[in-house]
Amino acid sequence: MAKLDGKVALVTGGASGIGLACAQRLAKEGATVTLSDIDTALGEAAVAGIVRDGGKAIFLSHDVADEANWISVIAEIRSRFGRLDILVNNAGIAIAGPITDLSLADWRRQMGINLDGVFLGTKHGLPLMRAGGGGSLINIASTVALSGSGNMPSYAATKGGVRAFTKSIALQCAAQKDGVRVNAIFPGIIDTPVYGKFEGAPQHGPGGVNTKHITRDPEALAAKVVPIGVPGAPEDIAAGVLYLASDESRYVTGAELVVAGGLA
Ligand SMILES: NC(=O)c1ccc[n+]([C@@H]2O[C@H](COP(=O)([O-])OP(=O)(O)OC[C@H]3O[C@@H](n4cnc5c(N)ncnc54)[C@H](O)[C@@H]3O)[C@@H](O)[C@H]2O)c1
Protein backbone atom coordinates (compact mmCIF):
# COMPACT_ATOMS: atom_id res chain seq x y z
CA MET A 1 0.00 0.00 0.00
CA ALA A 2 1.27 3.48 -0.89
CA LYS A 3 1.85 5.93 1.97
CA LEU A 4 -0.94 8.33 1.04
CA ASP A 5 -3.68 6.05 -0.32
CA GLY A 6 -7.12 7.64 0.15
CA LYS A 7 -5.72 11.09 0.98
CA VAL A 8 -6.67 14.27 -0.85
CA ALA A 9 -3.99 16.95 -1.35
CA LEU A 10 -3.73 20.52 -2.64
CA VAL A 11 -0.37 21.91 -3.79
CA THR A 12 -0.28 25.61 -4.70
CA GLY A 13 2.22 26.83 -7.28
CA GLY A 14 2.33 23.24 -8.47
CA ALA A 15 3.15 23.95 -12.11
CA SER A 16 6.90 24.39 -11.62
CA GLY A 17 9.90 23.57 -9.46
CA ILE A 18 9.30 22.51 -5.87
CA GLY A 19 5.50 22.50 -6.14
CA LEU A 20 5.62 20.29 -9.22
CA ALA A 21 7.96 17.79 -7.52
CA CYS A 22 5.67 17.75 -4.45
CA ALA A 23 2.54 17.15 -6.55
CA GLN A 24 4.28 14.35 -8.46
CA ARG A 25 5.54 12.66 -5.28
CA LEU A 26 2.23 12.91 -3.40
CA ALA A 27 0.40 11.44 -6.42
CA LYS A 28 2.97 8.66 -6.69
CA GLU A 29 2.25 7.75 -3.08
CA GLY A 30 -1.47 7.40 -3.81
CA ALA A 31 -2.90 10.83 -2.96
CA THR A 32 -5.49 12.49 -5.17
CA VAL A 33 -3.79 15.79 -5.94
CA THR A 34 -5.20 19.16 -6.88
CA LEU A 35 -2.38 21.14 -8.46
CA SER A 36 -3.12 24.86 -8.54
CA ASP A 37 -1.20 27.72 -10.16
CA ILE A 38 -1.63 31.02 -11.99
CA ASP A 39 0.18 29.49 -14.97
CA THR A 40 -2.64 27.49 -16.55
CA ALA A 41 -0.72 26.08 -19.53
CA LEU A 42 2.14 24.80 -17.38
CA GLY A 43 -0.27 23.52 -14.71
CA GLU A 44 -2.40 21.58 -17.17
CA ALA A 45 0.72 20.04 -18.72
CA ALA A 46 1.96 19.06 -15.25
CA VAL A 47 -1.33 17.34 -14.43
CA ALA A 48 -1.35 15.53 -17.78
CA GLY A 49 2.11 14.18 -16.92
CA ILE A 50 1.00 12.95 -13.48
CA VAL A 51 -2.07 11.25 -14.97
CA ARG A 52 0.07 9.68 -17.70
CA ASP A 53 2.24 8.20 -14.95
CA GLY A 54 -0.84 6.61 -13.34
CA GLY A 55 -1.51 9.29 -10.70
CA LYS A 56 -4.79 10.98 -9.80
CA ALA A 57 -4.63 14.76 -10.30
CA ILE A 58 -6.61 17.77 -11.46
CA PHE A 59 -5.56 21.33 -12.25
CA LEU A 60 -7.28 24.46 -10.92
CA SER A 61 -6.37 27.97 -12.02
CA HIS A 62 -5.56 29.89 -8.82
CA ASP A 63 -4.02 33.17 -7.72
CA VAL A 64 -3.09 32.55 -4.07
CA ALA A 65 -3.18 36.29 -3.31
CA ASP A 66 -6.89 36.45 -4.20
CA GLU A 67 -9.38 35.46 -1.49
CA ALA A 68 -12.25 34.83 -3.92
CA ASN A 69 -9.99 32.39 -5.79
CA TRP A 70 -9.26 30.52 -2.57
CA ILE A 71 -12.96 30.26 -1.75
CA SER A 72 -13.73 28.74 -5.14
CA VAL A 73 -10.71 26.38 -5.13
CA ILE A 74 -11.65 24.97 -1.72
CA ALA A 75 -15.33 24.72 -2.76
CA GLU A 76 -14.30 22.77 -5.86
CA ILE A 77 -12.19 20.35 -3.80
CA ARG A 78 -15.05 19.92 -1.32
CA SER A 79 -17.56 19.15 -4.07
CA ARG A 80 -15.27 16.83 -6.05
CA PHE A 81 -13.51 14.94 -3.25
CA GLY A 82 -15.41 15.79 -0.04
CA ARG A 83 -12.26 16.27 2.02
CA LEU A 84 -8.78 17.79 2.21
CA ASP A 85 -6.02 15.93 4.06
CA ILE A 86 -2.84 17.66 2.86
CA LEU A 87 -2.35 21.34 2.00
CA VAL A 88 1.05 22.47 0.72
CA ASN A 89 1.27 26.27 0.64
CA ASN A 90 4.13 26.51 -1.84
CA ALA A 91 3.42 29.28 -4.39
CA GLY A 92 5.91 32.13 -4.16
CA ILE A 93 7.85 34.83 -5.97
CA ALA A 94 11.09 36.64 -5.10
CA ILE A 95 11.80 40.35 -5.60
CA ALA A 96 15.42 41.46 -5.10
CA GLY A 97 17.17 44.81 -4.75
CA PRO A 98 17.96 47.61 -2.31
CA ILE A 99 15.03 48.33 -0.02
CA THR A 100 15.17 52.06 -0.81
CA ASP A 101 14.37 51.24 -4.46
CA LEU A 102 11.41 48.99 -3.68
CA SER A 103 7.99 50.48 -4.42
CA LEU A 104 5.18 49.99 -1.94
CA ALA A 105 3.24 48.28 -4.74
CA ASP A 106 6.03 45.67 -5.17
CA TRP A 107 6.34 45.21 -1.38
CA ARG A 108 2.59 44.52 -1.24
CA ARG A 109 2.77 42.16 -4.23
CA GLN A 110 5.58 40.24 -2.53
CA MET A 111 3.55 40.07 0.69
CA GLY A 112 0.35 39.26 -1.19
CA ILE A 113 1.62 36.11 -2.83
CA ASN A 114 4.06 34.76 -0.24
CA LEU A 115 2.34 35.73 3.01
CA ASP A 116 -1.33 36.61 2.32
CA GLY A 117 -1.38 33.44 0.20
CA VAL A 118 -0.38 31.30 3.19
CA PHE A 119 -2.87 33.09 5.45
CA LEU A 120 -5.72 32.66 2.96
CA GLY A 121 -4.88 29.01 2.34
CA THR A 122 -4.91 28.36 6.07
CA LYS A 123 -8.11 30.31 6.69
CA HIS A 124 -10.06 28.61 3.91
CA GLY A 125 -8.36 25.20 3.91
CA LEU A 126 -8.53 24.46 7.65
CA PRO A 127 -12.34 24.12 7.91
CA LEU A 128 -12.37 21.39 5.24
CA MET A 129 -9.42 19.61 6.85
CA ARG A 130 -11.12 19.80 10.24
CA ALA A 131 -14.40 18.51 8.82
CA GLY A 132 -12.54 15.37 7.73
CA GLY A 133 -11.02 14.83 11.17
CA GLY A 134 -7.60 16.43 10.63
CA GLY A 135 -4.72 16.56 8.21
CA SER A 136 -1.31 18.03 7.47
CA LEU A 137 -0.69 21.65 6.55
CA ILE A 138 2.80 22.27 5.16
CA ASN A 139 4.17 25.73 4.45
CA ILE A 140 7.22 26.28 2.25
CA ALA A 141 9.39 28.92 3.92
CA SER A 142 13.10 29.44 3.14
CA THR A 143 16.43 29.47 4.95
CA VAL A 144 16.37 33.27 4.52
CA ALA A 145 13.73 33.23 7.28
CA LEU A 146 16.57 32.06 9.55
CA SER A 147 19.53 33.98 8.10
CA GLY A 148 17.99 37.11 6.58
CA SER A 149 18.90 38.17 3.06
CA GLY A 150 20.66 41.40 2.18
CA ASN A 151 19.71 40.70 -1.40
CA MET A 152 15.98 40.09 -0.98
CA PRO A 153 14.74 41.81 2.21
CA SER A 154 11.06 41.86 1.28
CA TYR A 155 11.17 38.19 0.31
CA ALA A 156 12.94 37.36 3.60
CA ALA A 157 10.25 39.28 5.48
CA THR A 158 7.54 37.12 3.94
CA LYS A 159 9.38 33.92 4.84
CA GLY A 160 10.02 35.11 8.40
CA GLY A 161 6.28 35.75 8.57
CA VAL A 162 5.55 32.25 7.27
CA ARG A 163 7.83 30.84 9.96
CA ALA A 164 6.10 32.56 12.89
CA PHE A 165 2.64 32.01 11.37
CA THR A 166 3.27 28.27 10.97
CA LYS A 167 4.22 27.82 14.61
CA SER A 168 1.27 29.93 15.71
CA ILE A 169 -1.28 27.95 13.71
CA ALA A 170 0.28 24.71 14.95
CA LEU A 171 -0.51 25.96 18.47
CA GLN A 172 -4.08 26.97 17.55
CA CYS A 173 -4.75 23.58 15.98
CA ALA A 174 -3.18 21.73 18.91
CA ALA A 175 -5.34 23.70 21.35
CA GLN A 176 -8.44 22.81 19.36
CA LYS A 177 -7.41 19.14 19.19
CA ASP A 178 -8.56 19.20 15.60
CA GLY A 179 -6.09 16.61 14.31
CA VAL A 180 -4.39 19.10 12.00
CA ARG A 181 -0.59 19.20 12.13
CA VAL A 182 1.12 22.35 10.87
CA ASN A 183 4.78 22.40 9.86
CA ALA A 184 7.19 24.37 7.70
CA ILE A 185 10.01 23.35 5.39
CA PHE A 186 12.99 25.65 4.89
CA PRO A 187 14.65 25.00 1.52
CA GLY A 188 18.13 26.37 0.89
CA ILE A 189 19.42 26.68 -2.69
CA ILE A 190 17.17 24.43 -4.76
CA ASP A 191 17.68 24.16 -8.51
CA THR A 192 14.34 25.35 -9.93
CA PRO A 193 13.20 27.82 -12.61
CA VAL A 194 12.83 30.52 -9.92
CA TYR A 195 16.46 31.55 -10.46
CA GLY A 196 15.55 32.78 -13.92
CA LYS A 197 12.58 34.75 -12.58
CA PHE A 198 14.05 36.91 -9.78
CA GLU A 199 12.66 40.41 -10.09
CA GLY A 200 14.81 43.45 -9.42
CA ALA A 201 18.57 43.76 -9.57
CA PRO A 202 20.49 41.65 -7.05
CA GLN A 203 22.89 43.92 -5.14
CA HIS A 204 26.30 43.48 -3.66
CA GLY A 205 26.87 44.79 -0.17
CA PRO A 206 26.66 43.84 3.49
CA GLY A 207 23.97 41.54 4.72
CA GLY A 208 24.90 37.88 4.64
CA VAL A 209 25.90 35.08 2.35
CA ASN A 210 23.16 35.72 -0.16
CA THR A 211 24.39 39.24 -0.74
CA LYS A 212 28.03 38.45 -1.34
CA HIS A 213 27.51 35.78 -3.96
CA ILE A 214 24.72 36.87 -6.23
CA THR A 215 24.09 34.86 -9.33
CA ARG A 216 21.11 33.54 -11.22
CA ASP A 217 22.93 30.22 -11.50
CA PRO A 218 22.03 27.95 -8.55
CA GLU A 219 25.04 25.66 -9.18
CA ALA A 220 27.51 28.54 -8.95
CA LEU A 221 25.69 30.00 -5.95
CA ALA A 222 25.64 26.67 -4.11
CA ALA A 223 29.34 26.12 -4.79
CA LYS A 224 30.02 29.32 -2.88
CA VAL A 225 27.50 29.29 -0.04
CA VAL A 226 26.21 25.77 0.61
CA PRO A 227 28.40 23.75 2.99
CA ILE A 228 28.05 20.56 0.94
CA GLY A 229 28.74 22.57 -2.22
CA VAL A 230 25.81 21.68 -4.46
CA PRO A 231 22.22 22.85 -4.90
CA GLY A 232 19.34 20.63 -3.84
CA ALA A 233 16.79 19.21 -6.25
CA PRO A 234 13.05 19.91 -6.01
CA GLU A 235 12.67 16.20 -5.17
CA ASP A 236 14.69 16.76 -1.97
CA ILE A 237 11.96 19.13 -0.76
CA ALA A 238 9.23 16.76 -1.96
CA ALA A 239 10.74 14.01 0.20
CA GLY A 240 10.37 16.25 3.26
CA VAL A 241 6.82 17.13 2.25
CA LEU A 242 6.00 13.43 1.92
CA TYR A 243 7.29 12.78 5.45
CA LEU A 244 5.25 15.65 6.89
CA ALA A 245 2.17 14.65 4.87
CA SER A 246 2.25 11.01 5.88
CA ASP A 247 1.22 9.39 9.16
CA GLU A 248 4.91 8.70 9.87
CA SER A 249 5.07 12.27 11.17
CA ARG A 250 1.90 11.90 13.28
CA TYR A 251 3.67 13.32 16.40
CA VAL A 252 5.28 16.23 14.52
CA THR A 253 3.67 19.68 14.59
CA GLY A 254 5.10 23.19 14.77
CA ALA A 255 8.36 21.78 13.38
CA GLU A 256 10.90 23.49 11.14
CA LEU A 257 12.51 21.12 8.67
CA VAL A 258 15.60 22.68 7.08
CA VAL A 259 16.51 20.99 3.78
CA ALA A 260 19.56 22.97 2.74
CA GLY A 261 22.80 21.00 2.57
CA GLY A 262 24.04 22.55 5.82
CA LEU A 263 23.05 26.15 4.97
CA ALA A 264 21.54 28.19 7.85
N1 LIG B 1 14.23 27.39 -5.33
C1 LIG B 1 14.78 27.75 -4.18
O1 LIG B 1 16.01 27.84 -4.04
C2 LIG B 1 13.89 28.08 -3.01
C3 LIG B 1 14.52 28.28 -1.76
C4 LIG B 1 13.75 28.58 -0.66
C5 LIG B 1 12.37 28.67 -0.78
N2 LIG B 1 11.78 28.47 -1.99
C6 LIG B 1 10.32 28.59 -2.05
O2 LIG B 1 9.77 27.45 -2.66
C7 LIG B 1 8.54 27.81 -3.29
C8 LIG B 1 8.54 27.32 -4.73
O3 LIG B 1 9.60 27.97 -5.42
P1 LIG B 1 10.29 27.36 -6.73
O4 LIG B 1 11.74 27.52 -6.56
O5 LIG B 1 9.73 26.03 -7.05
O6 LIG B 1 9.81 28.46 -7.80
P2 LIG B 1 9.14 28.33 -9.26
O7 LIG B 1 9.15 29.70 -9.79
O8 LIG B 1 9.78 27.23 -10.02
O9 LIG B 1 7.64 27.89 -8.93
C9 LIG B 1 6.73 28.77 -8.30
C10 LIG B 1 5.34 28.52 -8.86
O10 LIG B 1 4.44 29.41 -8.18
C11 LIG B 1 3.55 29.93 -9.16
N3 LIG B 1 2.98 31.20 -8.72
C12 LIG B 1 3.58 32.42 -8.70
N4 LIG B 1 2.71 33.35 -8.27
C13 LIG B 1 1.55 32.69 -7.99
C14 LIG B 1 0.29 33.10 -7.52
N5 LIG B 1 0.01 34.38 -7.25
N6 LIG B 1 -0.67 32.17 -7.32
C15 LIG B 1 -0.43 30.86 -7.61
N7 LIG B 1 0.75 30.42 -8.09
C16 LIG B 1 1.72 31.32 -8.27
C17 LIG B 1 4.38 30.08 -10.42
O11 LIG B 1 3.58 30.16 -11.59
C18 LIG B 1 5.23 28.81 -10.36
O12 LIG B 1 4.61 27.73 -11.03
C19 LIG B 1 8.41 29.33 -3.15
O13 LIG B 1 7.58 29.64 -2.05
C20 LIG B 1 9.84 29.76 -2.90
O14 LIG B 1 9.92 30.97 -2.20
C21 LIG B 1 12.51 28.19 -3.11
The ligand as a MOL file (V3000), in Angstrom:
LIG
                    3D

  0  0  0     0  0            999 V3000
M  V30 BEGIN CTAB
M  V30 COUNTS 44 48 0 0 0
M  V30 BEGIN ATOM
M  V30 1 N 14.2330 27.3890 -5.3250 0
M  V30 2 C 14.7810 27.7500 -4.1820 0
M  V30 3 O 16.0150 27.8370 -4.0420 0
M  V30 4 C 13.8920 28.0800 -3.0100 0
M  V30 5 C 14.5200 28.2800 -1.7650 0
M  V30 6 C 13.7470 28.5800 -0.6570 0
M  V30 7 C 12.3690 28.6650 -0.7820 0
M  V30 8 N 11.7820 28.4700 -1.9880 0 CHG=1
M  V30 9 C 10.3210 28.5920 -2.0500 0
M  V30 10 O 9.7700 27.4490 -2.6650 0
M  V30 11 C 8.5360 27.8140 -3.2930 0
M  V30 12 C 8.5360 27.3240 -4.7350 0
M  V30 13 O 9.6000 27.9670 -5.4250 0
M  V30 14 P 10.2870 27.3640 -6.7300 0
M  V30 15 O 11.7430 27.5170 -6.5570 0
M  V30 16 O 9.7260 26.0250 -7.0450 0 CHG=-1
M  V30 17 O 9.8110 28.4630 -7.8020 0
M  V30 18 P 9.1410 28.3350 -9.2550 0
M  V30 19 O 9.1540 29.7040 -9.7920 0
M  V30 20 O 9.7820 27.2290 -10.0240 0
M  V30 21 O 7.6440 27.8900 -8.9270 0
M  V30 22 C 6.7340 28.7690 -8.2980 0
M  V30 23 C 5.3430 28.5210 -8.8570 0
M  V30 24 O 4.4370 29.4140 -8.1820 0
M  V30 25 C 3.5490 29.9300 -9.1600 0
M  V30 26 N 2.9800 31.2030 -8.7190 0
M  V30 27 C 3.5800 32.4240 -8.7010 0
M  V30 28 N 2.7100 33.3500 -8.2740 0
M  V30 29 C 1.5470 32.6860 -7.9880 0
M  V30 30 C 0.2900 33.1030 -7.5160 0
M  V30 31 N 0.0060 34.3830 -7.2490 0
M  V30 32 N -0.6700 32.1670 -7.3180 0
M  V30 33 C -0.4260 30.8630 -7.6080 0
M  V30 34 N 0.7490 30.4170 -8.0930 0
M  V30 35 C 1.7200 31.3220 -8.2700 0
M  V30 36 C 4.3810 30.0800 -10.4240 0
M  V30 37 O 3.5810 30.1620 -11.5880 0
M  V30 38 C 5.2350 28.8080 -10.3630 0
M  V30 39 O 4.6070 27.7300 -11.0260 0
M  V30 40 C 8.4090 29.3330 -3.1490 0
M  V30 41 O 7.5850 29.6410 -2.0500 0
M  V30 42 C 9.8400 29.7580 -2.8950 0
M  V30 43 O 9.9210 30.9720 -2.1990 0
M  V30 44 C 12.5130 28.1890 -3.1140 0
M  V30 END ATOM
M  V30 BEGIN BOND
M  V30 1 1 1 2
M  V30 2 2 2 3
M  V30 3 1 2 4
M  V30 4 1 4 5
M  V30 5 2 4 44
M  V30 6 2 5 6
M  V30 7 1 6 7
M  V30 8 2 7 8
M  V30 9 1 8 9
M  V30 10 1 8 44
M  V30 11 1 9 10
M  V30 12 1 9 42
M  V30 13 1 10 11
M  V30 14 1 11 12
M  V30 15 1 11 40
M  V30 16 1 12 13
M  V30 17 1 13 14
M  V30 18 2 14 15
M  V30 19 1 14 16
M  V30 20 1 14 17
M  V30 21 1 17 18
M  V30 22 2 18 19
M  V30 23 1 18 20
M  V30 24 1 18 21
M  V30 25 1 21 22
M  V30 26 1 22 23
M  V30 27 1 23 24
M  V30 28 1 23 38
M  V30 29 1 24 25
M  V30 30 1 25 26
M  V30 31 1 25 36
M  V30 32 1 26 27
M  V30 33 1 26 35
M  V30 34 2 27 28
M  V30 35 1 28 29
M  V30 36 1 29 30
M  V30 37 2 29 35
M  V30 38 1 30 31
M  V30 39 2 30 32
M  V30 40 1 32 33
M  V30 41 2 33 34
M  V30 42 1 34 35
M  V30 43 1 36 37
M  V30 44 1 36 38
M  V30 45 1 38 39
M  V30 46 1 40 41
M  V30 47 1 40 42
M  V30 48 1 42 43
M  V30 END BOND
M  V30 END CTAB
M  END
